[in-house]
Amino acid sequence: MTVSRPFRSFWLICSILAFIFVARTTSPEVTMSRLDSLRLEHERGRRPLPSHRVMMSMLDSLRLSQAISARPELDREQVLDRNIEPENYVVGPGDELILILWGEISQSFLLEVTPEGKVLVPHVGEILLRQLTLAEARDRIIRKVGKRYRNVNISVSLTKIRKFRVFLVGSVNLPGTYTATAVDRVSMLIDQAGGLAPGASRRNIRVTRQDSSTVDADLLRFIVVGDLASNPYVVDGDVVTVPVRVDSVGVFGAVNIEGYYELKQGDRISDLVELSRGLVRDVYMEKAELVRSQEDQRGAEHIFIDLAKAVVDKDPEHNLYLQSDDVLLVRHEPEWHPEYLVEVRGETVFPGHYAIEKNKTYLSEVMERAGGPKLDASLSEAKLIRTLYEDNPDLEFERLMEMPVAQMSDDEYSYFKTKSRQLHEVVVVDFEGLFLKNDKSKDILLKRGDIIDIPAIRKTVNVNGLVNDPGAVQYRSGKKLGYYIDQAGGYHSNARKSRMRVIKASTGQWLKPSKVKRIEPGDIIWVPEKPERNYWELFKDLVSTTAQVATVILVIDQARK
């Protein structure tokens, strides 16, 4: 009986659909075996139709996708700090691997490492993986399986990480036994134990392996520089010992974080600088001082270090090993990029900060860069304020600061009060002569921190104190002191005219009226109050004094007779 080509194609498509349905509802091994049989039957018959070849290719893809879908997901409870490196990860009991075969045979197997360090592969047998890295275990499995299954692709992957016991002892808050995984580091285990106890070491933690080998953990270095090798992974049966902190060394000066740091055997000067978060920008690299206590503890040895060779080049001759109680003193570069700035305030075109050169820049240069004084600038009241005057300190004022006021003479006390009112030193400069008359002899060199204050012209004179109407009086050129007193309502009945003073706006001097050549804008006229007097007491004192004088005269007169 001859079957027509359309019917044959229809039957083939129905068969493929039935196989796909069966493939989704049966185990991968059974379905793949049946599909392989089907393909062999067609290959032994006549040449398949083009549509049949397409369906066979689709079935190959289906077999591979089913093998991959059978792969279990990685345990979601495992939080990794980075990808597992097959060359470093050591396989151990409890790890789970997946073996996938595809090609002429498509199968997958879950392989769990036994307590003896072996995996059992169906149709292959036991494979010993004890103490092998993941990369080595993968190569061994592929080599063994490849001998049994020819012309297939083989993949081995880690799907589940084992859990094991680790012992934590020493200076932690909760020592004991803890569950860990092969991707847990020493710091994570200490966190589980409630952290380090007071006085615990952070740099000399010891990890002892089952084979009695040891690994050191330096958690301070791990935190400061991010060195993962200083925070190693734990493995099965590790004993992590946290000792107490014993030895320390100090570093002070031109480093980012000064202080004392725990000493670890083998530390050098460069290690201490690294723990202090490095050197600051203005460090003096040519000479640092290492102070080392002598063995008798009665003296100290001073060793001078070239930091460039010790820290940058790590020259062993200069990068010395450290000893307990060593102190490294790192100096700042003298005059390193000081901020040679001055400030221009007030009535200039461009007020603000200006850079100067040490012992080279004059007042006139900066004022020219600031656009010069404005038309309403009061040059008579302009000031040059020196905020940093350590070059010429006032030794007399410093002496008076240490002296009780009761022990000062009147002149000393007057000087002390005057200097106390001055926050900064005012440098005498003739601004009018320099900028109005262009007299260069009045120019002056500027220093770092100087303030050039150019106020606006004040058109008033302040009359304060015991006048009838104190306040600001409009300035009139050429007017005398009496004019401003009259404008302020005249003297009060209790005014003490003899003690009246004029405070000059340009210099801040207190002058008697007889010493004032002219009243200028901004000047202050101060009229003090008469002191209160008890005339009865004055009368009694006068009578008493008169009686004493009369008695003295009488005694003298009697003595002459």
PyMOL commands that set and color helices and strands:
alter all, ss='L'
color gray80, all
select helices_A, chain A and resi 5-25+28-44+50-69+134-148+186-192+219-225+228-230+269-275+307-312+363-369+395-401+405-407+410-421+431-435+440-442+481-487+497-499+513-515+535-560
alter helices_A, ss='H'
color red, helices_A
select strands_A, chain A and resi 96-103+107-112+118-121+125-128+152-160+163-170+176-181+205-208+214-217+239-242+248-253+259-262+288-293+300-305+327-330+341-346+352-355+383-386+425-427+451-454+460-465+471-474+501-503+510-511+524-527
alter strands_A, ss='S'
color yellow, strands_A
deselect
rebuild
show_as cartoon
